[in-house]
C-alpha cells in the first residue's frame, strides 16, 4: 500500500472510533471539541472550577458572560495549560467597558474578545510499505480553535425589604457568540460552526451572596467526514459567598453544579479562595461526581495592576493539568461615556422669538406748505 492510501485508511479509522461510535453511544466523549470543557482560568481551576456565581474578571466570559457587566476597567490576560501527555491549551482574552449606557439604561456595558487554541499532541501510527518494511509516521492528532465575542451589562439595581432585612440587589445578563473550528489528523478542510453562550447573575451587596446560571456551547455540530458530532453543550448553576474577615483579608466560598447535556454527564465543583492584604491568594477546590475527580489547588500574586495565577490538580486518578496565567488591569484608563450634546434652558426663560421679516415702509412725505392767504389791500396798480 502507498502512503496516501494508508493515511486515508488511518483517517477513516480515527473518524470511526472518535466520532461514529461515541455518537451512537451518547455517553462520555460523544461530543466533539472536548477542550471546551476545560477550565480556562487558573483562578477558577484552583477553586475546582466553581466560578459561575463568582464571575468578576476577564475569564467570566468562559463561565458566565453576565459577569462581564462587572468589568469596570479594561483587562487583558494570557493563559497556558499543560494537559494530558503532550496536550497543551493557550487562551488570550481582552475586555473593556463600552463608552455608552447599556440597553437597560443603568450603567456602561462591557465587551470581551477571547481566543482559545488547543493542541491534543501527536498521533503516531505504523504501516507496512510495498516492500514489506514497517514505516512509522506522526501527525497532529487534533487542533481546536475557538474565537469568542461576549457582551454583558447590569439590567437591574434596587432594594427590597425581606422580613426586616434591607437587601440590595444587582442583576446582570450577558451573551457570547463563538466561532469554532476543529482540525482532526491534519484534515485539509476542517469543520467549523458557530456556538452561543448566555448567562444570568444576581448579587446581594450586603451579604456578599450571589447566584449564577449559564448555558454554553449551544449551536450546530462539527461534521467530521460524513458524521456530525455535537458540541459539548453545558449547563452551569452556581452559588458564591464573599465576605471580609479580619484586617484587609477576605474569604470566598463557591459551589457549582455542571451538567453536560449531550453526554449525560454531571459534575460537582467546590472551591475556596482566601485573600491576604489584596496581594496574595490561596485557593483550594474539589471536583466530584465525574471521571476526573480529586482535589485542586492554586495561588495568586497581585502587585498593582498585575496579577499572576497558578493552578494544578492533586491526586486525580486520571491526570493532573497545570495552568499559569498573567493578567493586567488598566486601572489608569478611563472609558469616557458618549453622550449627545443637549442644550437646556431655565423653566421661566422664554424661547427667543424669531424676528418678523422687515416690511418696506413707504417714505413719509413732507407736509405741503400751506398756501399763503392773499391779504386785502386798498392799493391798486393803475395802468
Protein Blocks (a to p, Z undefined) as FASTA:
>chain_A
ZZklmmmmmmmmmmmmmmmmmmmnopghiaghkllmpcfbfklmmnnopaklnopafklm
mmommlmmmmmbdcddddddddehjaccdddddddddfbdcfkopaccddddddddddeb
jaddddddfkopacdddddfbacddddddddddfbdcdddeehiacdddddddddddddd
ddeehiabdcdddddddddddddfknopacddddehiacdddehjbccdddddddddddd
dddfehjbdddddddddddfknopacddddddddehhlaccdddddehifkgcddddddd
dehjbccdddddehiakbccdddddddddfkbccdddddddddddfklccdddddddddd
ddddddddddddddddfbdcdZZ
